[in-house]
């Protein structure tokens, strides 16, 4: 069974009626949800860079700190 082609329907949004207190509550919730999300993303990025540095080799030679400097 074939369906007739669907014609394009255009919609124009002219107004959004949101009370101010509900809008503030939404932004407070979004801000509070972003805090743990930031830490999760930060941990993922740190693990990624630790893996990159383990593969590359760290890029720094700290062996100069092992030498005894003559006085």
C-alpha positions in Angstrom: 0.0 0.0 0.0 1.5 3.3 -1.0 0.9 6.5 0.7 0.3 9.8 -1.0 3.3 12.2 -0.9 3.4 14.5 2.1 3.3 18.1 1.3 5.5 20.6 3.1 3.9 22.4 6.0 5.5 25.5 7.2 5.1 26.9 10.7 6.0 30.3 12.0 6.6 30.7 15.7 5.5 34.2 16.9 5.4 34.0 20.7 6.5 31.9 23.5 4.6 32.5 26.7 6.9 31.3 29.6 6.5 32.8 33.1 9.7 34.4 34.4 9.9 32.2 37.5 9.7 29.0 35.5 12.4 30.4 33.2 14.7 31.2 36.1 14.0 27.8 37.6 15.0 26.2 34.3 18.3 28.1 34.2 19.1 27.3 37.8 18.6 23.6 37.2 20.7 23.8 34.0 23.5 25.5 35.9 23.4 22.9 38.7 23.4 20.1 36.2 26.4 21.6 34.4 28.6 21.5 37.5 29.0 17.7 37.7 29.0 17.4 33.9 32.0 19.7 33.9 33.9 17.5 36.3 33.0 14.4 34.3 34.2 15.9 31.1 37.4 17.2 32.9 38.2 13.7 34.1 37.7 12.2 30.6 40.0 14.9 29.1 42.6 14.3 31.8 42.5 10.5 31.2 42.9 11.1 27.5 45.9 13.4 27.9 47.5 11.0 30.4 47.2 8.3 27.7 48.6 10.6 25.1 51.5 11.5 27.4 52.1 7.8 28.2 52.4 7.0 24.5 54.5 10.1 23.6 56.7 9.6 26.5 56.0 12.7 28.6 58.1 15.0 26.5 60.3 16.2 29.4 63.6 14.9 30.6 63.8 15.3 34.4 67.1 13.4 34.7 69.0 16.7 35.2 67.4 16.9 38.7 69.3 13.7 39.7 72.7 15.2 39.3 74.7 16.5 42.3 75.8 20.0 41.6 79.4 20.7 42.7 79.7 23.6 45.0 
